[in-house]
Amino acid sequence: MDADSENDFREFVDHRSPALLRTAMLLSGGDRHAAEDLLQSALMKVAGRWHRVEDPEAYVRQVLYRQQIGIWRVRGRRRELTVASPPEGRSADGAGAAELRVLMRQALGRLTQRQRTVLALRYFEDLPEGEVARLLGCSVGTVRSTTHRSLAKLRRVAPELFTTEADHSGPCHELSSVEVQR
């Protein structure tokens, strides 16, 4: 990589890493370490092809999605979400924004990796079903059925998300509010 390309790549990483890390967090079920690893390996792959990449952000996101699919195939479904400390219970005065993010992160952790990915692509990335199908290498019908089943499972495993004050926008709106904590 020449000096100009390297500077362009470094600038891209500096400016877009926070947004890309949020996507990686959603794909990894809220596991920050796994998200950082996922993003780092995606950026390493992109660095080698930087001079040929026309739309860097779209390309990095596609590499993230494809790598996560590879992780599913290798590891299978993860049984539990590992966090540094247990989240506090809900307060009596209603769920605040932080509590709602914790609930959403826990609920997403109960979904399969494929279900999380489909919801992240559809609602966080706001991609149309056809684009999600293309990225995941499946049919539009598979995306629709996976979305339907994922939302139904969220309703079963985390009914508290559907009884909060934020219910007017639904849990998928909260996918875009899941923030990366440093």
HELIX and SHEET records of a PDB file:
HELIX    1   1 ALA A    3  LEU A   27  1                                  25    
HELIX    2   2 ARG A   32  GLY A   48  1                                  17    
HELIX    3   3 TRP A   50  ARG A   52  5                                   3    
HELIX    4   4 PRO A   56  ARG A   75  1                                  20    
HELIX    5   5 ALA A   97  GLY A  109  1                                  13    
HELIX    6   6 GLN A  113  LEU A  119  1                                   7    
HELIX    7   7 ALA A  120  PHE A  124  3                                   5    
HELIX    8   8 GLU A  129  LEU A  136  1                                   8    
HELIX    9   9 VAL A  140  VAL A  157  1                                  18    
HELIX   10  10 PRO A  159  PHE A  162  5                                   4    
HELIX   11  11 GLU A  165  HIS A  168  5                                   4    
HELIX   12  12 GLY A  170  LEU A  175  1                                   6    
END                                                                             
